[in-house]
Amino acid sequence: MTEPEGRAQQTLPRTVTGEDDQRFLHRLRTPRRPRLWFEILLIAVSYWTYSLVRNAVPEQRAQALRNADWIWRAERGLGIAVEESVNHAVNSATWLIVGMNYYYATLHFVVTLGVLVWLYRSHPGRYAAARLALFATTGVALLGYYLFPLAPPRLMNGGGFVDTVTVHRTWGSMASGDLKHMSNQYAAMPSMHIGWSLWCGLTVFALASVPWVRLLGLVYPATTLLVIVATANHFWLDAVGGALCLAFGFLVVRLWYGALPYALPRQPTGVTLLRSPAGG
C-alpha cells in the first residue's frame, strides 16, 4: 500500500498542474464580455504602438522607388496597370477627387472604430475574436513595411501620376503639409486601408440583420479600393497585400478560438463555462 500511495503522491501534483494549465488556456480561449475601460486602453495603446513602429521603419527612399518601378512593370505585364488612367480621370472632377481625399484621410479610422463599437455593444461574444483578427492583420502588415518599402504611385519618379493631396491641398491628410513628416511615406505595401475596410465590410455583411446595411458592408471596401487607386496612394497589388494580411488575421483567430469570429455565439459564454457543477 505504501508504494502505490507514494507514486500517487508523486503524480498528483503533475495531474493537477496539467489540469490547471488546461483550464487557464480554456479561459483564455473562451469569449467573455469585454470591459470598456480595458478596450479603450488597449486600442489606444495598440494604435500608438503601430504608428510608432510603422514610422520607425527606415524610409529607404531609393529602395522604395525601385520597388515601385518593379510593381508598375509587373502590373503592366499582367495587364492591370490602369491606375494612372483612373487617377487622371477622377482628378478631372475636382469635387469628386477632393471628396476622395477626405475619404482616404478620415473614414479609414472612423468606420473601423465605429464597427468596433457596434461589435462591443451588439455582439460582445464575437468582439474579442474580431478584434484579434484586426490586430493580427495590422501586426503582420508591419513586416511588409519593413521588408518591402514601397513608394506610392504619386511619389514615383516620372510616373505621370497626379498627387491629388498636394494639388488640392487636402486638410488633415498625413501625406500633406507638415503632417507628412510624421508618417512614413514609403509604407504602401500592404494597404491597411484595404485590410481594415475588408475587415469592416465582412464583419458588417456577416452580422448585420438589415439587408441594406449588409450591402453597405460590401460597398465600403469596394469604394475604398477605388479611392486608394484614384488618389494615387496605392497600386492594385498593395490591395492584394492588404487582403492577404486579413486572411492571416482570420487564420490566427481560427487557430486560437477554433472558429471564425462570426461563427462564435453572439453573447459571451465565459461566465457559464466557468461555473462549477455545484453552482447549477
Protein Blocks (a to p, Z undefined) as FASTA:
>chain_A
ZZmmmmmmmmmmmmmmmmmmmmmmmmmmpccdddfklmmmmmmmmmmmmmmmmmmpcfkl
mlmmmmmmmmmmmmmmnopammlmmmmmmmmmmklmmmmmmmmmmmmmmmmmmmmmmmmm
mmmmlmmmmmmmmmmmmmmmmmmmmmmgcddfklpghklpacfklmnopghiakgcjllm
mpcfklmbccfklmmmmmmmmmmmmmpmbfklmmmmmmmmmmmmmmmmmnopacfklmmm
mmmmmmmmmmmmmmmnopafklpcfbdcklmmmpcfklZZ
